[in-house]
Amino acid sequence: MKQASKTVKRAKKPVLSGLNELEADIMDIVWDHTKITVRDVHEVMMEGGYIPYTTVMAAMNNMSLKGLLKQNRNGRAFVYAAAISREQMACSIIDAVINRVLEGDRAVIVSYLSEFAKQKAAK
């Protein structure tokens, strides 16, 4: 008798920066604070709709393992701080696009940014 194959649930693909949508949302919240707990991040995220506390906690723990967040224990709770700035993250994303999508060709990005600046100045 053949055994039915099991369906494997795949995680959402991360964006080129290595951050998925949840991690990007968490980083936005953490960047807005010097230090923050999982509970505080969860409360902010709940304003946008329901998300399980354990999901936020697991994501933040994984992000500390990736080096995106600093994790310190304060009594029973962990306190988190950003280990990377918004600017460092932006540079990482741009580098990933240049290297992985544009095969190292920076001219496309430079041209885009130049045109963007011209349009912005015209407004």
C-alpha positions in Angstrom: 0.0 0.0 0.0 1.4 3.4 -1.0 1.7 6.0 1.6 0.3 9.4 0.6 2.9 12.1 0.2 2.9 14.8 2.9 2.3 18.4 1.9 5.2 20.6 2.9 4.2 24.0 4.1 6.7 26.5 2.7 7.6 29.7 4.4 7.1 33.0 2.6 10.2 33.8 0.5 12.3 36.5 2.1 13.0 39.7 0.2 16.5 40.2 -1.2 17.6 41.8 2.1 16.9 38.6 3.9 14.0 40.1 5.8 10.5 38.9 5.3 7.4 41.1 5.8 7.1 40.4 9.5 10.8 41.0 10.2 10.6 44.3 8.3 7.6 45.4 10.3 9.4 44.5 13.6 12.6 46.3 12.5 10.5 49.5 11.8 9.1 49.3 15.3 12.5 48.6 17.0 14.2 51.4 15.0 11.6 53.9 16.4 12.7 52.9 20.0 16.0 52.8 21.8 15.1 49.6 23.7 11.9 47.6 23.5 10.4 44.3 24.7 8.5 41.7 22.8 5.3 42.7 24.6 5.7 46.3 23.5 6.4 45.3 19.8 3.4 43.0 20.0 1.1 45.8 21.3 2.1 48.0 18.4 1.6 45.3 15.9 -1.8 44.4 17.4 -3.0 47.9 16.3 -2.8 46.7 12.7 -4.7 43.5 13.4 -4.3 40.2 15.3 -0.9 38.6 15.4 0.0 35.9 18.0 2.4 37.0 20.7 4.5 33.8 20.2 4.9 34.6 16.5 6.4 38.0 17.4 8.6 36.5 20.1 9.9 33.7 17.8 10.6 36.2 15.0 12.5 38.6 17.3 14.6 35.7 18.8 15.5 34.5 15.2 16.3 38.1 14.3 18.8 38.3 17.2 20.4 35.1 16.0 20.7 36.7 12.5 22.5 39.7 14.1 19.7 42.1 13.3 18.7 42.7 16.9 20.6 42.8 20.2 19.0 40.7 22.9 19.5 41.4 26.7 17.6 39.8 29.6 16.0 42.2 32.0 14.4 40.1 34.8 12.0 37.6 33.1 11.8 39.6 29.8 14.2 40.2 27.0 14.9 43.7 25.9 15.8 44.3 22.3 17.6 47.0 20.4 18.5 47.3 16.7 21.9 45.9 15.9 21.8 47.4 12.4 20.7 50.9 11.4 18.1 51.8 8.7 20.9 53.1 6.6 23.0 49.9 6.9 19.9 47.9 6.0 19.1 50.1 3.0 22.7 49.6 1.8 22.4 45.9 2.2 19.2 45.8 0.2 20.7 47.9 -2.6 23.9 45.8 -2.7 21.7 42.6 -2.9 19.8 44.1 -5.8 22.9 45.2 -7.6 24.7 41.9 -7.1 21.9 39.4 -7.4 19.5 41.0 -9.8 21.6 43.4 -11.9 24.7 41.1 -11.9 26.9 43.9 -10.4 25.9 46.6 -12.9 25.5 49.7 -10.9 24.7 51.9 -13.9 21.0 51.0 -13.7 20.7 52.1 -10.1 22.7 55.3 -10.7 20.6 56.2 -13.7 17.4 55.5 -11.8 18.4 57.6 -8.8 19.6 60.5 -11.1 16.2 60.5 -12.9 14.4 60.2 -9.6 16.3 63.3 -8.2 15.4 65.3 -11.4 11.7 64.5 -11.0 11.7 65.3 -7.3 13.5 68.6 -8.0 10.9 69.5 -10.7 8.0 69.2 -8.2 
